[in-house]
């Protein structure tokens, strides 16, 4: 690929900005990012959030090694201001299912055998073990698991904003407020895209990084990628309360949910429930994409709220009955096996898709663009697990770290509406 070739990136979230950054650093001079949001971070990007977990616990060494590489980059000047290595407390409560307990043990075994975690892991077998690593907890916490000091979280929205600024400084053209209507072709060659406002963008290579909405522009990927939503909420703390919890590790009871230390600016504590997530299938049930109306993502189910409150009741009981604010669903592009899809689209020349974040891609923000650059330049994907797959995605209950059964939120919302009218 010539360095002056025109490259069009559709989507300005985690994969899109990382790709633009790494291509620009490599000397590509005609890079355009088109993003439907009028602001950065993009409003619907999964990365547009207070925080995301940065950890390398994977049962699969392939991803563990990539995450370790990413953590090294999170410590560098561009990303370092947004990374907090506060550690990761991973455990299960006594009520956890055996599947949940087993996957935790597999994660522990995988990192226990890796030299990067030498002296970084402490077992959690009794309440005093938790006090040793996180004295601010006040709950009974009858949990078992481990504490990993080689982990933490990123201020995700801030990191995306910083990467956006870095892309601009490198000469990347970023078009905000433009929604992609369709891809443009000459024969089998993709030559760019058109937006709903009537703009046309020409490109030698087009890279689709549209997150959970990818199927709306690239319907052929719908069998292997589904939009899946995960519930989250926030609790407003006072400055004094936030100060007391400063330095709290990312805390994840695998059967209940997880939370982070309070945000340093807003004093908001983000809490998420554990589960397999929700789909939002269209009327013909051919694809799951995020709902078009923002209010359809601006709530959580009662069952998820109950999990969040139980998580807090066991760990920080003084917060368990506080109002939950900004309750919403965060939408990701899920693949059947939670592997990424980074490949040329079959039957389309000059078209690459980058998808399948499956809720674990944001930690790769500093390095993901390198993988896309390699595919672009070599004309193929050499990593079999990241290739386009001709497979129908029915569900991923077989994935060990997914807990529970996935449900369709559109159907549940319709049921809620009917009940509320009775």
N, C-alpha and C positions, 0 to 999 in steps of 0.2 A: 504494500500500500504506500503510495507516494505521500510525503509529508504535507503536500499542498492539496491533497484530495479533500473534497467536501464531505464532512461527516455530520450526520444529523442524529441527535440523541433525543428520543421522545420520552420525557419524564425527567423531573429534576429532584428526585428523592435520593435514597441511599445509593442504589446502583448507578443512577444517571449521573449524579455529581462526581462520584468516585471515578467513573469511566472518563468523564470530561477532564477531570484533573490529571489523570495518568496519561491520557493521550496528549494533553497540552504540554505536560512536562517532557514528553518524548519528542516534542517538536512539531506536532501537527498544528497547522495554522488556521484551518477553516473548520472550526467546530461550532455547531449551533445546538443549543439545548432548548427544546420547546416544552413549556410547562403550563398546564391549564390554570394553576393557582396564580393569583395576582401578587402573591407574597412568597417569600422564602423564610423558613422552610415551607414547602407546599402544604396546604391545609389538610389534604387527605393522605399525605405520606405517613406511613407507620412510624417513621423516624421523627415526626413532628410531635415530640413528647418531652416531658420533663427529663426522663432518664430511661436508659436501657441497660440491661445486665451485660457486663463484659466478663466473660468467663471462658475457660477452655475445657470444662468437663464434657467430654464426649465419650460414649462407649466405643466410638470409631476413632482410631488414631489419626486417620486422614484429616478429619476436621479439628481434632485436638491440636495437631501441629500447625494448621492454618491459623487457628485462634491464638496460639502462642506467638506466631509471627505478627498477627494483628496487634496483640498487646504490646509488643515491642514498639510498634509504630504509634500506639496511643500515648506512649511516653515521650514522643518527639515534639518539637516546638509547635507544629501546626495543631496537633490534637491534644497535647499535654494539658493545656488549661481546662479541658473539659472532661478529663478522666480522673476518677477518684478510686484509688486502689484501697478500698475499705475492707476488702475480704468478702467472703461468701459463706453464709451459714445455710447448709442444705440438710434437711431432716425430714422425718415423717412423724406424724402423731400416732398414738396408739390405735386410732381408728382406721389407719391407712390400709388400703387393699394390698394384697400380696404383690400384685404387679408393680405397684408404686414402690414398695420396699425393695423389690428385686432390682428395679432399674437404678435406684440410688446406689445399691451395692455394686452394680456393674460400673457405674461412673466412678465410684471410689476406687475400685480395683484398677481401672484404666489409668488413673492419674497416679495412684500409689506406685506403679511400676515405671513411671516416667521420671527421668532425672531432673526435669524442670521443677518438680514438686518436692524435691528433697527438703525436709524440715519445714514445708509449707502447709502440712495437713495435721489437724488435731482432731481426734475422735470426740464425738459428743455422745456420751453414754449416760450422763446424769445431769441434773440441773446445775450443779456447780461448774461443770464444763462450759456451760453457756455463760455463766457469770464471769468466767475467766476471760472470755473473748469479747463479751458484750455486757458489761455491768449495768447498762442503762435499762435492760429489760426488767419488768416488774411482775410478769405473769408466771404461772406455774410451769409452763413449757415442758410437759412430760414427753419430750422428743428424743429421738436417737438419730444420729447421722454424723456429720463431720463439719469442720470449719476449714476453709481453704483461703489462705492469705494472699494467694496469687490470683486475685480477681477483684471485681468491684463493679463500677457502673460508669456510664458516660452521660453528661448533660447533652442529650441527643439533639434537641432543637438547636442549641448553641453550636454544637459541632457541625451540623449541617450548614448553619449560617456562615461559620468560619470557612468551610470548604467552598461554599458559594463565592465568598469574597476572594479566595485564592484562585478560583477558576476565572473570575473576572480579571484579576490582575495578570493572568497568563494569556489574556486575549480571547477567552471563550465568549461567544455571543449567546446571551440567554434571553429568550423571548418568553415573558410572563403573560399570563392571562389569555393564552391561546389553547383552546381545546382541540385535540386531534379528531378530525371527522373520519378520515380514511387514509390508507396508504395509497401511493400512486405507483402505477406500473407502466412499463413498456414491454409488452410480451410477458416473459417470466421475470424480468428484472425490476426490482423495486427502485424507483428513482426519487423517492422522497415521500412527502405527506402533505395533505391539505388540512386546514383547520376550519372550524365552524364559522369563523369570521370571514372566510374567503381567501386567507393567505395560502400561498403555495411555497413549500420549501423543497428545493432540489438537493440531491445528495448522491455522491458516489456510493456511500455506505450509510444505511439507516439502522440504528440500534434502538430497539424497543425496550424501554425500562419503565413500564407503566404500572408496576406494583400490582395491587389487587384488581385493578381495572384492565389488566392486559387483554383479557378475552374480548372486551368490547371493541378493540381495534384489531385484534388478531384472533378471530374466532376459532381457528384451527388448533389453538393451544388449549381450548376449553376442556378437552377430555383429560388432560394431564395436570392442569392448574385450576384451582378453585380459590375464589376469594373466601377467606375464613376470618371471622371476627372474634376477638378476645376482649372480655369485659375489664374495665378499670374504673377507678374512682379516686377521689382525693379527700383528705381531711385537712382543714385549716388549723394550724397550730399557732400559738402565740410566739413571739420572738424568744421568750424564756423557755417555752417547751421545746422549740426547735433547737435551741442551744444545748439543752440537756441531751438530746438525741443525736447531736452532731458526732459523726464517726461511727454510727451504727452500721454494721455490715449489711449487705444485701441479704435479706432473710427469706428463705423459701421453704415452707412446709409443703412438700410435694403434693399432698392430698388436699390442702386447703388453699394455698396461694402464696403470694410473695409481696414484699414491700421494700422501700428504700429509705435511707435517711431523709429527713425533710430537705426540701429545696432551699438553697442558701439565700435566695432572693425573696421568694414568695412565702416560705415557711409551710408549703404544702407537702403533705406526706402522701405519696402515691401508693395505692394498694390494688392488687390484681387477684382474681380468683383463679384457682387451678381448674383445668378442664380441657376438653377436646375442641372447644370453640364452636362457632355457629357459621353456617353457610347463609347465602341470600340468593336463592335460585330465581331466575326470571320465570315468567308465566309458563313458558314452554319447557322449563326445567332442563334446558340445554347448557346453561352456564350459570355459575355463581359469580356475581360481581357486586361491589358495594352498592347499597341503596342510593338512589339518586337524591332523595330528600334528606338533608342533614338531621332532621328530627328523628328519622328512623334509626339513627346510630347514637342518639343522645339519651340513652337509658340503659339500664342493665336489668336482667331478670332477677326476681326475688331470690331464687336459689343461689345466684352468684353473690348477691349482697349478703345472704346468710353465711356463705363461706368466708367472705371477707371479715365479717364481724366475729366469727368464731376464731379465725386466725388472730385477730387483735385481742380477743378475749383471753386467749392462751398466752399471748406475748406481751401486749401493752393494754391491759384491761381498762385502764383509765380512758382509752380512746375508743373502746368497742361500741359505745352507743352514741358517738358523735355524729353529726350530720355528714353524709357523703355528698361531696360536691363534684360537679363536672363529670357525672356518670356517663360513660360512653363506651362504644365498641371501637376497638382499634383493628383495622382491616389489613390482613396480610395475604400474599399470594402463596397458597399452600400446594405442595406437590405430594404425590402419593407416598413417596419414601422420604420426604423432607430434604431431598437433594436439590441443589440449585439446577436450573436449566440455563446454560450459557452456550448458545450454538447458533449456527446458520439455520434458518427456517427451510425445511425441505421444499423444493419446488420453487423457491424464490431466490434469485441471485441478488447479492448485495444487501440482504436483510438478516440481521442478527437479533435474537431475543435474549434478554437477561431477566430471569424470573425465578420463582420458587423460593422466595426468602424464607417461608415457612416459620416465621417468628424467630429465626436465629441468624439473620444476615447482618443486622446493624453493627454488631461487633466487628465485622469485616470491612467496615467503611474505609479504613485507611489503605486497604490492599486490594479490594474487590476489582477495582478498575484495571489492575494489572492482568487479571485473568481475561477480561474482555479484550484488552489490547492484544493479547497473545492470539486469541481466536481470530480477531480481525486481520492480523498480519499473516497468520499461517493459513488462513482460509479453511480451517477445520477445528473441531474440538477433539483433542487427543485424550481427554479424561472421560472414559465411558460413562461414568455416573452423571456427568453434566451434559450429556447429549440429549437432543430432542428424542422423546420416547413416544412411540405409537401405542399408547395404553390408555384405557378408560379408567379414570380415577373414581372409585366407588366410595372410598373412605380410607383413613389411615389408622384404624384402630390397632393394627399390628405394630405400629411404631411404639416402641417401649415407653418413651417418655411422654406420650399423649395419654392423659388420664380421662376416663369417662367415654361417653358416646356423643358424637356430634349431632346437633339438631339444626333445623332450618329456621332462622330467625324471622324470616318473612311470614312463615306459617304461624309461628308463635305470636308475632305481632298482630296478625289478623285475629287470632283467638283472643288475645287481650282486648282488642277493640270490640269484639262481639260481647265478651263478658262485661265490659264496662258499660255497655248500652242496656244490659238486662236490668 
